[in-house]
Amino acid sequence: MQNENTIQELTRMLTGIRDERAKGANTAWRVGSALLALLEYAKQDNGTYLSREHDDAASGVITFLKGIVSESMSKMKGGTQFGSFTSGIMDGTGAQIDGKGNAEVESITVRSSVIAKELIVNRQTAMESNFVFTESGLIESVSEIPATSEGGNTTYLLGLQKRWEGDFTAFRENDVILASVNRLSGNGGHYDMWLRVLSVNTVANTITVVCYPDSEVPSGANHPPCELARLIRWGNAVDEDRQSCWYISSSEGLLVWLDHVTKPIIDMTNYSLAMGKLPDALSFVFKDFPTADKRDGAFYAKWMVAASFQQIDYLGNPIYTTRDRGAWSLTVAQGKDPYRNGEGVIDTVYYLGCKWKCLEDKTTKPPTYSSTAWAFVEGNPFFTLEMKSSKLWSFRLTDLMQKNEDGSWKAFTTLSVTGRLYNQNVTDSMVNVVWSRDSGDVDADNKWTLAHANCGLSVDLTYEDLGSAAYRVGSVAFRCDAEIKDGETMYAEDVNVVF
């Protein structure tokens, strides 16, 4: 309110001076008083205007149309935004740093280093070009050292980047160095440089190197070292402990363990292990396998030791290695090296003259017809029936015509049947055992067959069972039919005897 009164008073005083018409009325005193009052008002901090001389605060939003420049530390306690900010990994826009220091931006270019307590990235991680697990470095400066004699080689003093305080190079004398650089500016271009370390100065963090001649590098053309080139140890010309490294290439589709590397160009002897699309140096692998395609993934190793090995065909079906274990033995089955069906191995054995394949790993069961632990491979595959007589096959008429005390005919013999499969007795596993008679009287024979339908594996014969042909030699035949199931196959067999 006081501020408004002051403005009104100043307005009255200045208006009076402006509108005064009387001659000599606007004296120096009146004009000076108005100016002094105006100056005093300007010196007051009444909160209406922002000060340019001392700390001040604006209660509203201030928009700077031509930007803002601060020559000292700026504090954004609540955070700050850039562009049109929208949060989101996939569809976010602009950038933001909140009051806690959490930043969300589109991209970051770091020219020196990134120091982080934890690095969390998207679940998908992609790598371009090559990745080598070995000593490395970055060239900061290059100084050419001219040859001291005619025909000598030019050497280079390379200053290497220190990644942190107290860091020093891990390169050593005679290291074979591969240097790569990607020129992002100008015409761009990527090229390699092959160098050999002559000396190392760990205090100054420098190395002295010499370039390999063009004829000794893979591309056939070598280049001198340059700034910002990345160095990696490829091998060592002398030290065997420094002649190996892991190498992953996304462009070549290959993971390898290189060893015995003494020079830039490597050959088949330098590949201790290779997985993926095998390099040209290992093309001999495909020569003996006409179905193999060089573009297919493959695995190569100089040595391999494995507790188990399983081979499959192109459909994913297991391919097993068969071991012949000789005659089946319970001692072997219960021993330290039992019969196997697993880990890429299937054992076979011989039992009663037939060959069997193990189906149940480490089984102690014998390879019998009804066992689920074994499968028949080769031998005698035929199902046979054998008929026996309890009184052999020689009968006298008096033996045939004996009767019991009740007047019924006495059985003069008992016929029984035995089944064999794979040289084994499989009688207990037979089904559908049927006895029949053929005496020439069809009606009578059918009645006899029905009467003996449930006899099972044996049937008693009496004089009455011989029928009307009892007195005719070789005129009555008894037959037995039986079946047995071997897996999904049903075998049927018959046997007969003629009286």
C-alpha positions in Angstrom: 0.0 0.0 0.0 2.9 2.3 0.9 4.5 1.6 -2.5 1.3 2.7 -4.3 1.2 5.9 -2.2 4.8 6.7 -3.1 4.1 6.2 -6.8 1.0 8.4 -6.6 3.0 11.2 -4.7 5.8 11.0 -7.3 3.2 11.2 -10.1 1.6 14.3 -8.5 5.0 16.1 -8.1 6.2 15.4 -11.6 2.8 16.2 -13.2 2.8 19.6 -11.3 6.2 20.5 -12.7 5.1 19.4 -16.2 1.8 21.3 -16.2 3.0 24.5 -14.4 2.4 27.7 -16.6 3.3 30.5 -14.2 6.6 32.1 -15.1 9.3 31.2 -12.7 7.2 28.7 -10.7 9.3 25.6 -11.6 12.2 26.5 -9.4 15.4 24.4 -8.9 14.0 23.4 -5.6 10.8 21.9 -7.0 12.6 20.0 -9.8 15.4 18.8 -7.5 13.0 17.6 -4.9 11.1 15.5 -7.4 14.3 14.0 -8.7 15.6 13.2 -5.3 12.3 11.6 -4.4 12.4 9.5 -7.5 16.0 8.4 -6.8 15.1 7.4 -3.2 12.2 5.3 -4.5 14.5 3.6 -7.0 16.9 2.7 -4.2 14.1 0.9 -2.2 13.9 -3.0 -2.4 10.2 -3.3 -2.5 10.1 -6.8 -4.2 8.6 -5.5 -7.4 11.7 -5.8 -9.5 14.6 -8.3 -9.6 18.0 -6.9 -8.5 21.1 -7.2 -10.6 23.4 -6.3 -7.7 22.5 -8.6 -4.9 20.8 -12.0 -4.3 17.1 -12.0 -5.2 14.2 -14.4 -5.8 11.5 -14.4 -8.4 8.1 -15.8 -7.4 7.1 -16.6 -10.9 8.5 -18.2 -14.0 11.0 -16.2 -16.0 11.5 -16.9 -19.7 14.8 -15.9 -21.3 14.3 -15.5 -25.0 18.0 -15.4 -25.9 19.3 -18.0 -23.5 21.1 -17.7 -20.2 24.8 -17.6 -19.3 26.1 -18.3 -15.7 29.8 -17.6 -14.9 29.6 -19.5 -11.6 27.9 -22.6 -10.2 24.2 -22.9 -11.1 21.9 -24.8 -8.7 18.7 -26.5 -9.9 17.3 -27.9 -6.6 14.2 -29.3 -8.2 15.9 -30.6 -11.3 15.8 -29.4 -14.9 14.3 -30.5 -18.3 15.5 -30.1 -21.8 13.4 -30.0 -25.0 9.9 -31.5 -24.8 10.5 -34.2 -22.2 8.5 -37.4 -22.1 9.7 -40.3 -20.0 10.2 -43.8 -21.5 12.9 -46.0 -22.9 11.1 -46.7 -26.2 9.1 -43.6 -26.9 10.7 -41.0 -24.6 11.6 -37.5 -25.8 13.8 -34.7 -24.6 15.9 -35.0 -21.4 15.5 -34.5 -17.6 17.7 -34.5 -14.5 15.5 -34.6 -11.3 16.3 -33.2 -7.9 18.0 -36.5 -6.8 20.3 -36.5 -9.8 18.5 -39.2 -11.8 19.0 -38.4 -15.5 17.1 -39.6 -18.5 18.6 -38.6 -21.9 18.7 -39.7 -25.5 22.5 -40.4 -25.8 25.8 -39.5 -24.1 29.1 -39.0 -25.8 32.0 -39.5 -23.3 35.5 -38.5 -24.6 37.5 -39.8 -21.6 36.0 -42.3 -19.2 32.8 -43.4 -17.4 33.0 -44.1 -13.7 30.0 -46.0 -12.3 29.3 -48.1 -9.2 26.8 -50.2 -11.1 26.0 -50.5 -14.8 22.5 -51.6 -15.7 21.6 -52.1 -19.3 18.8 -53.4 -21.4 18.4 -57.2 -21.4 19.6 -57.3 -25.0 23.3 -56.6 -25.4 24.9 -56.3 -28.8 28.5 -56.2 -29.7 29.9 -55.0 -33.0 33.3 -56.0 -34.5 35.8 -57.8 -32.3 36.4 -58.3 -28.6 39.8 -59.6 -27.4 40.6 -60.7 -23.9 44.2 -59.5 -23.5 46.3 -56.5 -22.5 45.2 -53.2 -24.2 46.0 -49.5 -24.5 45.1 -46.3 -26.3 47.6 -44.1 -28.2 47.7 -40.5 -27.0 50.8 -39.3 -28.8 53.1 -40.6 -31.6 56.7 -39.6 -32.1 58.6 -40.9 -35.1 62.2 -41.9 -34.5 64.1 -42.0 -37.8 66.4 -44.9 -38.7 70.0 -44.3 -37.5 71.5 -46.3 -40.4 70.8 -46.7 -44.1 68.2 -49.4 -44.7 67.2 -49.4 -41.0 63.6 -49.4 -39.8 61.7 -46.4 -38.6 60.6 -46.8 -35.0 57.9 -44.9 -33.1 57.6 -43.7 -29.5 54.0 -44.1 -28.4 52.5 -42.3 -25.4 49.7 -44.3 -23.9 46.7 -43.1 -22.1 46.5 -43.5 -18.3 43.1 -44.7 -17.4 43.5 -43.7 -13.7 46.1 -42.2 -11.4 49.0 -44.6 -11.1 48.0 -46.6 -14.2 50.8 -48.0 -16.4 51.1 -50.1 -19.5 51.0 -53.9 -19.3 52.8 -54.4 -22.6 56.2 -56.0 -22.7 59.1 -56.4 -25.0 58.5 -58.5 -28.2 54.7 -58.3 -27.8 52.9 -58.6 -31.2 50.5 -55.6 -31.2 47.4 -55.2 -33.3 46.3 -51.5 -33.4 43.0 -50.5 -34.9 41.5 -47.0 -35.6 38.1 -45.9 -36.9 38.3 -42.4 -38.4 34.8 -41.0 -37.8 35.6 -37.6 -39.3 36.4 -36.8 -42.9 36.1 -39.7 -45.2 36.2 -42.1 -42.3 37.6 -45.6 -42.7 38.9 -48.4 -40.5 42.3 -49.9 -40.8 44.7 -52.0 -38.7 48.4 -51.5 -37.8 50.7 -54.4 -36.8 53.5 -53.5 -34.4 56.2 -55.2 -32.4 57.3 -53.8 -29.0 61.0 -53.0 -28.8 61.1 -51.4 -25.3 58.7 -50.3 -22.5 58.9 -47.4 -20.1 56.4 -47.9 -17.4 57.3 -44.7 -15.6 56.5 -42.5 -18.6 53.8 -45.0 -19.8 55.3 -45.2 -23.2 56.4 -48.0 -25.6 58.8 -48.0 -28.5 57.5 -50.1 -31.5 58.4 -51.0 -35.0 56.0 -51.8 -37.9 55.9 -55.2 -39.5 56.6 -55.2 -43.3 53.6 -55.4 -45.6 54.4 -59.0 -46.5 54.0 -60.1 -42.9 50.5 -58.7 -42.1 47.2 -60.4 -43.0 45.9 -57.5 -45.3 49.2 -57.2 -47.2 49.5 -53.5 -46.4 50.6 -52.2 -43.0 50.2 -48.6 -41.7 52.2 -46.5 -39.2 50.7 -45.9 -35.7 48.4 -42.9 -35.1 46.7 -41.2 -32.2 43.5 -42.6 -30.7 44.3 -46.1 -32.1 43.4 -49.0 -29.8 46.2 -51.5 -29.1 45.7 -55.1 -28.1 48.3 -57.8 -27.5 48.0 -60.5 -30.2 50.9 -62.6 -29.1 54.6 -62.4 -28.4 57.6 -63.3 -30.6 59.6 -64.9 -27.7 57.6 -65.3 -24.4 55.5 -68.4 -24.7 53.3 -67.3 -21.7 52.2 -64.3 -23.8 51.4 -66.1 -27.0 47.7 -66.7 -26.4 44.4 -64.9 -26.1 40.6 -65.2 -26.3 39.1 -63.6 -29.4 35.4 -63.1 -30.2 34.3 -61.6 -33.5 30.7 -60.7 -34.3 31.5 -59.9 -37.9 33.2 -63.3 -38.4 30.7 -65.2 -36.2 33.6 -66.9 -34.3 34.9 -67.5 -30.8 38.5 -68.8 -30.7 41.4 -69.5 -28.3 44.6 -68.5 -30.1 47.9 -70.0 -28.9 51.5 -70.1 -30.1 51.1 -66.7 -31.8 54.5 -65.3 -32.7 53.6 -63.1 -35.7 50.6 -61.2 -37.1 49.6 -63.9 -39.7 48.2 -67.0 -38.0 47.5 -70.5 -39.4 45.8 -73.7 -38.4 48.4 -74.4 -35.8 47.4 -71.3 -33.8 43.8 -72.4 -33.3 43.6 -74.4 -30.1 39.8 -74.0 -30.0 37.3 -72.5 -32.4 33.5 -72.3 -32.3 31.1 -70.8 -34.8 31.8 -70.2 -38.5 35.3 -71.7 -38.8 38.0 -69.6 -40.4 39.6 -70.4 -43.7 42.7 -71.8 -41.9 40.5 -74.6 -40.6 38.8 -75.4 -44.0 40.4 -78.8 -44.0 37.8 -79.8 -41.4 35.1 -79.8 -44.2 37.1 -81.7 -46.8 36.4 -85.2 -45.4 32.7 -84.5 -44.7 30.9 -83.8 -48.0 27.6 -83.0 -46.2 29.2 -80.3 -44.1 28.6 -76.7 -45.1 31.3 -74.1 -44.4 28.6 -71.6 -43.4 27.3 -73.9 -40.7 28.4 -73.5 -37.1 31.1 -76.0 -36.0 33.4 -76.8 -33.1 37.1 -77.5 -33.4 39.6 -78.3 -30.6 43.1 -79.7 -30.6 42.3 -81.8 -27.5 39.0 -82.8 -26.0 38.3 -84.6 -22.7 34.6 -85.2 -21.8 32.9 -87.1 -19.1 30.0 -87.7 -21.4 29.3 -87.2 -25.1 26.0 -87.4 -26.9 25.7 -87.3 -30.7 22.4 -86.4 -32.5 21.3 -86.4 -36.1 19.9 -83.4 -38.0 16.4 -84.1 -36.6 17.7 -84.1 -33.0 17.5 -87.9 -32.6 20.3 -89.3 -30.4 23.1 -91.3 -32.1 24.6 -93.8 -29.7 27.9 -95.6 -29.6 27.4 -99.4 -29.3 29.7 -101.4 -27.0 29.9 -105.2 -27.2 30.2 -106.5 -23.7 30.3 -110.2 -24.5 28.2 -112.8 -22.7 25.8 -111.5 -20.1 27.0 -111.8 -16.6 25.2 -111.0 -13.3 28.6 -110.2 -11.8 29.2 -107.6 -14.4 25.7 -106.2 -14.1 26.2 -105.7 -10.3 29.9 -104.5 -10.7 31.5 -101.1 -11.0 31.1 -101.0 -14.8 27.5 -102.2 -15.3 25.6 -102.4 -18.6 24.7 -99.0 -19.9 22.1 -97.2 -21.9 23.0 -93.6 -21.4 25.6 -90.8 -21.9 25.9 -91.7 -25.6 26.5 -95.4 -25.0 24.4 -98.6 -25.6 25.8 -101.9 -24.5 25.1 -105.2 -26.2 25.4 -108.7 -24.8 25.0 -112.4 -25.8 22.6 -114.6 -24.0 21.6 -118.2 -24.9 23.1 -117.7 -28.4 21.2 -114.4 -29.1 22.4 -110.8 -29.1 20.6 -108.3 -27.0 20.6 -104.5 -26.7 20.4 -102.8 -23.3 17.3 -100.5 -22.8 17.5 -99.8 -19.1 20.6 -98.1 -17.8 22.6 -100.1 -15.3 20.0 -102.9 -15.2 20.8 -106.1 -13.3 18.0 -108.1 -15.0 19.0 -110.9 -17.5 18.0 -110.4 -21.2 14.9 -112.5 -21.2 11.9 -112.4 -23.6 9.6 -110.7 -21.1 12.2 -108.2 -19.8 11.7 -104.5 -20.6 15.4 -103.9 -19.9 16.7 -105.6 -23.1 15.7 -105.8 -26.7 16.5 -108.7 -29.1 19.0 -107.8 -31.8 20.0 -111.0 -33.7 20.1 -114.8 -33.3 17.2 -117.2 -33.5 14.1 -115.1 -34.0 11.6 -117.9 -34.6 8.7 -118.8 -32.3 8.4 -122.7 -32.1 6.2 -125.2 -30.3 7.3 -128.6 -29.1 4.8 -131.3 -28.2 5.7 -133.9 -25.6 4.0 -137.2 -24.4 4.1 -138.3 -20.8 4.5 -141.9 -21.9 6.8 -141.2 -24.8 5.4 -142.2 -28.2 5.3 -146.0 -28.0 1.9 -147.5 -27.0 0.5 -151.0 -26.9 -3.2 -151.7 -27.4 -3.6 -153.0 -23.9 -2.2 -149.6 -22.6 -4.8 -147.7 -24.7 -7.8 -149.8 -23.5 -7.4 -149.7 -19.7 -10.3 -148.5 -17.7 -10.8 -147.0 -14.2 -12.8 -148.7 -11.5 -15.9 -146.7 -12.4 -15.7 -148.1 -16.0 -14.4 -144.9 -17.6 -11.4 -145.0 -19.9 -8.1 -144.4 -18.3 -5.7 -141.8 -19.8 -2.9 -143.6 -21.5 -0.8 -140.4 -22.0 -0.8 -136.7 -21.5 0.2 -134.4 -24.3 1.9 -131.1 -23.3 3.2 -128.2 -25.4 6.3 -126.0 -24.8 7.0 -122.7 -26.6 10.5 -121.3 -27.4 11.6 -117.9 -28.7 15.2 -116.5 -28.8 16.3 -120.0 -27.6 14.4 -119.4 -24.4 11.4 -121.2 -22.9 8.5 -118.8 -23.2 5.7 -121.2 -22.4 4.4 -119.1 -19.5 4.0 -116.1 -21.8 1.9 -117.9 -24.5 -1.7 -117.0 -25.1 -4.7 -118.5 -27.1 -3.6 -122.1 -26.7 -6.1 -124.3 -28.6 -6.2 -128.1 -28.9 -7.9 -129.8 -31.9 -8.4 -133.4 -33.3 -8.5 -134.7 -36.9 -9.9 -138.2 -37.2 -11.8 -137.8 -40.5 -15.1 -137.4 -38.7 -15.7 -133.6 -38.9 -18.7 -133.4 -36.5 -17.0 -135.6 -33.9 -13.8 -133.7 -34.2 -15.5 -130.4 -33.7 -17.3 -131.7 -30.5 -13.9 -133.0 -29.2 -12.3 -129.5 -29.8 -15.1 -127.7 -28.0 -14.9 -130.2 -25.1 -11.2 -129.5 -24.6 -11.3 -125.8 -25.2 -10.0 -125.0 -21.7 -7.3 -127.6 -21.4 -4.5 -125.0 -21.4 -1.0 -126.3 -21.9 -1.7 -130.0 -21.7 -4.5 -132.5 -22.5 -5.1 -136.1 -21.3 -5.8 -138.7 -24.0 -7.9 -141.9 -23.5 -9.0 -144.6 -25.9 -12.2 -142.8 -26.3 -10.3 -139.6 -27.5 -9.0 -141.7 -30.5 -12.6 -141.9 -31.9 -13.8 -144.2 -34.5 -10.3 -144.5 -36.1 -8.7 -146.0 -33.0 -7.9 -149.2 -34.9 -6.5 -147.5 -38.0 -2.8 -146.8 -37.6 -1.8 -143.2 -38.5 -5.4 -142.1 -38.8 -5.8 -139.7 -35.8 -3.9 -136.4 -35.4 -3.9 -134.1 -32.4 -2.8 -130.4 -33.0 -2.0 -127.5 -30.7 -2.0 -123.8 -31.8 -0.5 -121.1 -29.6 0.4 -117.4 -29.9 2.9 -115.1 -28.3 3.4 -111.3 -28.5 6.8 -109.8 -29.0 6.5 -106.1 -28.6 3.9 -105.0 -31.2 4.2 -108.2 -33.2 2.0 -111.3 -32.6 3.6 -114.7 -33.6 1.4 -117.8 -34.1 2.7 -121.4 -34.3 1.2 -124.9 -34.3 2.4 -128.5 -33.7 0.7 -131.8 -34.3 1.2 -135.5 -33.6 -0.3 -138.5 -35.5 -1.4 -141.7 -33.8 
